[in-house]
Each structure stands twice: as C-alpha cells, then as structure tokens.
Amino acid sequence: MRPPALVLFSGGQDSTTCLAWALERYQRVETIGFDYGQRHVIELSVRPKILDLIRTRFPKWGSRLGDDRVVAMRELAQLFGHRADASRRNSNDRAGAAKYLRTRT
C-alpha cells in the first residue's frame, strides 16, 4: 500500500487538478494551504467548497480525503513591509501579468 499523499492545495485550477490526480492514485490524501497575503486570495476562500464538492460528487475520492489545514503566514509578509508576492513584480510587469518560463531541455 502506498503511503498517504500531501497536496499543496490553494483552491486554484492547478492545485485542484493535482488534488484529483492524487485522489485517483492514493488511498489517503491530505491537503495544506498557505495564506501569505497573495493576490489571488479568492482561491483560499473557495478551498472548503471545492473539498465539499469532491466529497459529495465523487464519493470514491471523498472517502480518501484526509485532513485539510491552512497555515497563516501573513505575519511573514508584515516583517518585510509588503505582501509576500509583491517582490516578484518589477517595472516590466504589465499590472502583474503572468510570466511564463520556458522549460529546460
């Protein structure tokens, strides 16, 4: 039997897809999220709803869902005097437009 899995779950599309992948492959999956003052805080607010939907609409997966935790890290951002993700932006960003990096070959 495989050991349990831990999924970093923000509530966004990517982490929800990763959660579904893990639920299909592991008998027990726990989730963790980090609240660090990120721009897309809406994702954190929908996490419980997504987990509830998985439990009700996908009973096989719902029975595999373990504990869910959110770690508050806003204090860390306050130490630096800004939001934790603000340092990733620079003057070349267009209003925080997403940047994509080419993969290594």
N, C-alpha and C positions, 0 to 999 in steps of 0.2 A: 504494500500500500504506500502511496506517495505521502510525503509529509504535507502539512497544511500550507497554503499559499497566503501571502500578504500582498495586497494590491494597493498601490498608491492611487487613491480614488478622489478626484477633485469634483466630480459631478459633470464634467465636460464630455464631449463626444469621444475623445481619445481614451480617457481612462475608463469610460463606460464600456467601450469595446474591449479593452484589456480585461476588465472585470468579467465580461461574458466569456472571453477566451479561457480565463482561469476557472470559471464555474463549470465549464464543459469538461475540463481536464482534471480537476482536483476535487476530492471529497469534502474538503473544508477550506473555505476562503474567508479571510478576514480583511477588512478594509481600514485604511487610515488616510486622513486628510490633514492638511496644514493650512491654518488661517494666518497668513503673514501680511495681510493688508493688500492683497493682489487686486489688480484692476478688475478682474472678472469674478467679483465676489458672488455674483448670481449663481455661479456653478456650485459654490459651497451651500447655498441656500436650497438647492434642489436635490442635493445628495440624499436626504431621507426619503423624499418622494420617489426617487429612482429605485432605491433599495426596497421600498414597499411595493412598487410595481413589479419588480423582479420576483418578490415573494408570492404575489398573488397571480401573476400571469404566467410565470414559469416555475411551477411547483418543484420540479426536479432541481432547478438551480436554487430556489428559495430555501430548500432544506439543507443546502450546502453553505449558505451564507452564515458566517460567524459574527463575531463582534465587530462593531464599527466605532472608530474613535476619530475625533478631530483634535489636533494639537494646536492650541492658541500660541502664536508666535509674534503677535503684534508688538509686544514689548521689545523684541529684537529690532524691529523697524524703528521704533522710537529712539533707541540708542543711537542710531545713525541720523536721526532728524528728518527722515523721509520714509516713504513706502519702500518696502524691501525690493520691489521690482523696478523702482524708478531708476536705479543705477544702470539698468540695461539700455535705457533710451539715450540717444545722443542727438546732436543738432541735425544729423542727416535723416532722422526718422520723420516720416510724414504722419504726424499726430499719432505716433505709436503703432504705425503699420507693422504687420508681422514681417519678420525676416526669415528667409529660408536658406539653409546652408546645404551645399552640395554634399553628397555622401562621399566618403573616401572609397577609392577603387584599388 
